[in-house]
């Protein structure tokens, strides 16, 4: 069967797929692609991460450049954001071996201006960038209910839609390259400020001697309802580390400066959130604020 007629999961899919970055999110995204029948080439700096995907049927590569030699679309889920530029534009990077028309789909949290700069340089080599930010976490990938916030050309999004649909049930085209990253930051501000307010509300209820489960249930049907409050007792109250939240808020605050906007609640959340997770509070507070 000619490549243009290959069917994957009942959909026509001519493109060969690559994936770079097999951390928690990347591994789950790549696994869904394999389960849906996409031919996949993978790369991660950690050989053990690649072995897990190779056992599922993926082809391993030794560098981003090698991924590019056997791919038409490459998804990237790596951190920190500085590594994205290295993977795309650096020595042994994607553009060194990319054929004209190759698409790079970037899922990593990144400043809009940074991804726009990467896209401009990649375009000179015939490579298109799609800015496809995610919300929903690992559980969202596993349940295939992720929300994708996509910046880039509409035609490029349509070409990549089957890949996004392997892990997401909601795909929003929000503008050009960089728009997905900006929307992601706005959504993260909403989420993290809500974490601070939910923590405060649940502490009030606890110290007042009121049953926390009852409070969570009543909030779910009140004007105070939120995704965070709905999952406070089962998820957020059990966290012992802020994870990447401080760094994400640093990126959001930097975007505010780029836009000449004051973001006092985001700044307050950046200050408070490390103290909500006491086992890692000291380490998180020592991270520099951008």
N, C-alpha and C positions, 0 to 999 in steps of 0.2 A: 504494500500500500504506500503511495507517495506520502512524504511527510505532511504535505498540505491537507491530507485527508485523515491523519491520525486522530482517533477519538480517545479522549481521556475523560472518564466519568460521564460518558454520554455527550461530551462537548468536543468540538473540533479544536485541536491544539497542535499547531505546527512547530512551535518553538521548543528548543532545548533549554532546560532550566538549570541554573546554578544557584547555590546558596552559600553565603560567607557569614560565619559567626554562628556557632552552635552552643550558645549558652542556654539559659532556661527557656527564653522565648524562641530563640532561633531553632533549637532542637525540636521544640514542639511544632513550630511552623513547618519545618522540613519534614518531620514525620508525617504530618497530614498530607503533604504533597506526595510522598512515597505511597501512602495508603490509597491515594486517589489515582495512582498509576502514572504520575509524571516521571519521566526519566530525569534523574537528578544527579548533578555533580556538586560535591560539597568541599568546603575548606574551613578549617579552624586551626589556630596556632597550636592547639592541644591535640595530639594524635589520638588520645583516648576518646575525645569527643567525636572525632571522625569515625573511629572504629564502630561506635554504636550505630551510626547511620549506615555505614557500609554493610553491617550485618542485616540491615533492613532492605538492602538492595541498592543503595546509592553508590556512585563512583567517587572515590576520594581523589583530591588534587593536592599538589604540594605548594600552591601559592594562588593568590587572586588572579595572577596572569594566566595560570594553567586553567583555572575555572573559565576564564574568558575564551580560551581557545575552543572550548566544547559547549558553549552556551550562547543563546540568543537573548535570554532574559536572566538577570542575576539579582537575587534578593540579598540584602545586607541587613544584619541585625547584630551590630557590634557596638561596644562602648570602650573608652570614652569617644566623644565625637571626633577628636583629632585623628583617631585611627581610621575613620571613614575616608578622609582625604588620602591617607596613605594607601588604603586598599584600592581606591579608585584611580588616583593620579600618581602615586609614588612608584619607586623602583619595584619591578616585579608586580606592578598593579594591573588593574583591569584594562586601562586604556592602551597599555603597551601591546596587547594582543587582540584588542577588540575589533571586530569587523564592523563596518558602517551599519548603523541601524540597531546595534545592541542597546538594550534598555537595562538600566540599573535602578532597582526599586529599593529605596532607603527607608528602613523602618526605625532606625535609631533616633533617639531624642537628640536634636541638634538645633542650633540657632538658625532662623530663617535666612539671615545674611550669609551664613557659612554654606548652607546647602545651595544657595543661589550662585555663590562663587564656584563651588564644585561643578554645578550644572553648566556654567558658562565655559569653564575650561574643558569639560568632557565633551561638550557640543562641538568644539573645534576638532575633536577626533572622531566625530560622527556618532557619539554616544549620547543617548537621551537619559535624563534623570527623572524618575517619578518619586515624589515625596509622599510616602504612604505611612503616616503615623498611626499608632494603634492605641486602643483603650479596651480593657477587659482582662488583661493579665493572662497568666498561664492557663487558668481555668477557662477563660474565654476561648483560648486556642483549642483546648481539649474538647470543649462543647461546641466549637465552631460557631461561636456567637460574637466574635470580635467586632468592634467598630473600627473602620478604617477612615481616616481623614486624609484625603488625597489632594496633593497639589501637582500640577503638571498639565500636559496637553490631554484633551479629552480623548483623542484617538489612541494615545499611549495607554491611558487608563483602560480603555476597552480591550486593547491587546492583552493587558495584564489581568483583567478582571477574573478569568478562571482561576488564577493563582490566589488572588485575594479571597475568592469565594470558597477556597478549600479550608479556610479558617475563620472567615467572617460572614456574618449575616447582614451587616449594614456597611455599605460603602458610599461615602459622601465625597463628591468632587467639589472642592471648596475654592478653587482658583488655580493660579500658576504655581510653579515650583517655589516653595517657601511658605505658601499659604497653609499647607498641611501642618508644617512645623509651628506656625503661629497659632493655629486653631488648637493644636495639641497643648501648647502652653496655656492658653486661655482655659481649656478644659481641666488641666492640672491645677490651676489656681483655684477653680471652683471646688475641686475634690479636696485639696489639702487644707484650704480654709474651712471647709465643712468638717474635716477631721478634728481640727482644733475646737470648733464650736460643739461638735458631738461629744468630745471628751469632757468638755466643761459641763455640758448638760447632764451627762451620765454621772459625773462626780457629785453634782448637786443632789441628784436623786438618791445615789448611794448613801451620802451622808445624812440625808433626811430620813433614811430608814425605809424607803419605798422599794418594792420588788423591781429589780432591773428588767426582768423578762416582761413583766406587765408594762413597764414604761416603754420598752422597745416596741411592743405590739401596739400600744396606743399611738405612738409617734408615727407608725407605719400608715395609720389612717387619719393623720392630722396634717395641719399646714406645715409642720416641721419635718415631714417625711423627706428622706433622701436615701440614695443607694448606700451611703456610708452608715447612716443611722440604722437602716434595715439589717446591716451585717455587723453592727458594732460588737455585740456579745460573742458572736461566733468567729469573727475574723480580726477586726481592728484592735479590740481590747486584749487579744492574745499575742500581738506582735511584740517582740523584744528588741527590734532594731528598726530604725527608719529606712534602712536599705538605701536606695538611690534618691529618696525624696529631697534631701538637702541640695544635691547637685541639680536636680530638676528645677527646684525653686531658684537656684542661682541662675540657671538659664532663663527662666521666666523674668527674673528681675533685670537681667541684661537686655532682654527684649524690650522691657519697659523703658530702659534708658535709650535704646535705639529709637523708640517711638516717641521719646520725650514725654513719657507718662509716669506719674507717680503711682506706685502700687503698694500702698501702706499695708493692706491686709496680707498680701503675699510676703512682704518683708516681715510682718509679725509672725506669720506661719513659719517662715524660715527660722526665726528665733526660737519659737516655742516647741516645734515638733520634736527636736532631739530630746527634750525633757519628757516627752510622752512615752518614750521607750527607754526605761532607766538602765537596762543592761548595756546599752551602747551610747548613753547620753554624753559621756565625757568625750569619746572619740568623735562623735558627730559635731560637738560644739567647737572642736579644734579645727574643723575644716574651714578654709577661708571662704568668706562671703564675697561673691562677685559684685 
